[in-house]
Amino acid sequence: MLIHVRSIAASFAVLSFFVLSIVGLFYGLSPYTCCKRACVGAALAYIAASLAVKVVNAVLIRAIIESHTSKRKETESVG
């Protein structure tokens, strides 16, 4: 039910690596410079994506817990 953090963050990092490297090549940077910037950007994208997915997971867990407690309160008040 929860979202897998590592797979989503890794996919986002790989995508950002290629996007950053292609953008760098279009701006006329050397391949070495593009690679360094893309690696740093991919690392930052991995960290940002993992934090974002963890926040979404925390919200989902809180919603699931509230849903179960409200259902339990309904059954206790009826029964």
The 8 nearest C-alpha neighbors of each residue, nearest first, counted from 0:
[[1, 2, 59, 3, 60, 56, 63, 55],
 [0, 2, 56, 3, 59, 60, 55, 4],
 [1, 3, 4, 56, 0, 52, 55, 7],
 [4, 2, 5, 6, 1, 7, 52, 8],
 [5, 3, 7, 49, 6, 52, 8, 2],
 [4, 6, 8, 7, 3, 9, 49, 10],
 [7, 5, 9, 8, 4, 3, 10, 11],
 [6, 8, 10, 9, 4, 5, 11, 3],
 [7, 9, 45, 48, 11, 5, 49, 10],
 [10, 8, 12, 6, 11, 7, 5, 45],
 [11, 9, 7, 13, 12, 8, 6, 14],
 [10, 12, 8, 14, 9, 13, 15, 7],
 [13, 11, 41, 45, 9, 15, 44, 10],
 [14, 12, 16, 10, 15, 11, 9, 17],
 [13, 15, 11, 16, 12, 17, 10, 18],
 [14, 16, 18, 12, 13, 17, 41, 19],
 [17, 15, 37, 41, 13, 19, 14, 18],
 [16, 18, 20, 14, 19, 15, 21, 13],
 [17, 19, 15, 21, 20, 16, 22, 14],
 [20, 18, 22, 37, 16, 17, 21, 15],
 [19, 21, 23, 17, 33, 37, 22, 18],
 [22, 20, 24, 18, 23, 19, 17, 25],
 [23, 21, 25, 19, 24, 20, 18, 26],
 [24, 22, 20, 26, 33, 21, 25, 28],
 [23, 25, 21, 27, 26, 22, 28, 20],
 [24, 26, 22, 27, 23, 21, 28, 20],
 [27, 25, 23, 24, 28, 22, 21, 29],
 [26, 28, 24, 25, 29, 23, 22, 30],
 [29, 27, 24, 23, 26, 32, 33, 30],
 [28, 30, 32, 31, 33, 27, 24, 23],
 [31, 29, 33, 32, 34, 28, 24, 20],
 [32, 30, 34, 33, 29, 35, 28, 36],
 [31, 33, 35, 29, 34, 30, 36, 28],
 [34, 32, 30, 20, 36, 23, 31, 35],
 [33, 35, 37, 31, 32, 36, 30, 38],
 [36, 34, 32, 38, 37, 33, 31, 39],
 [37, 35, 39, 33, 38, 34, 40, 32],
 [36, 38, 16, 40, 34, 19, 20, 39],
 [39, 37, 41, 35, 40, 36, 34, 42],
 [38, 40, 42, 36, 41, 37, 43, 35],
 [41, 39, 37, 43, 38, 42, 44, 36],
 [40, 42, 12, 44, 16, 38, 43, 39],
 [41, 43, 45, 39, 44, 40, 38, 46],
 [42, 44, 40, 46, 45, 41, 47, 39],
 [43, 45, 41, 47, 12, 42, 46, 48],
 [46, 44, 12, 8, 42, 48, 43, 47],
 [45, 47, 43, 49, 44, 48, 50, 42],
 [48, 46, 44, 50, 45, 49, 43, 51],
 [49, 47, 8, 51, 45, 50, 46, 44],
 [48, 50, 52, 8, 46, 51, 47, 4],
 [51, 49, 53, 47, 48, 52, 46, 54],
 [50, 52, 48, 54, 53, 49, 47, 55],
 [53, 51, 55, 49, 54, 50, 4, 56],
 [52, 54, 56, 50, 51, 55, 49, 57],
 [53, 55, 57, 51, 52, 56, 50, 58],
 [54, 56, 52, 58, 53, 57, 59, 51],
 [57, 55, 53, 59, 54, 58, 60, 52],
 [58, 56, 54, 60, 55, 59, 61, 53],
 [57, 59, 55, 61, 56, 60, 62, 54],
 [60, 58, 56, 62, 61, 57, 63, 55],
 [61, 59, 63, 57, 62, 58, 56, 64],
 [60, 62, 58, 64, 59, 63, 57, 65],
 [63, 61, 59, 65, 60, 64, 66, 58],
 [64, 62, 66, 60, 61, 65, 59, 67],
 [63, 65, 61, 67, 66, 62, 60, 68],
 [66, 64, 68, 62, 67, 63, 69, 61],
 [65, 67, 63, 69, 64, 68, 62, 70],
 [68, 66, 70, 64, 65, 69, 71, 63],
 [67, 69, 71, 65, 70, 66, 72, 64],
 [68, 70, 72, 66, 71, 67, 65, 73],
 [71, 69, 73, 67, 68, 72, 66, 74],
 [70, 72, 68, 74, 69, 73, 67, 75],
 [71, 73, 69, 75, 70, 74, 76, 68],
 [74, 72, 70, 76, 71, 75, 77, 69],
 [73, 75, 77, 71, 76, 72, 78, 70],
 [76, 74, 72, 78, 73, 77, 71, 70],
 [75, 77, 73, 74, 78, 72, 71, 70],
 [78, 76, 74, 75, 73, 72, 71, 70],
 [77, 75, 76, 74, 73, 72, 71, 70]]
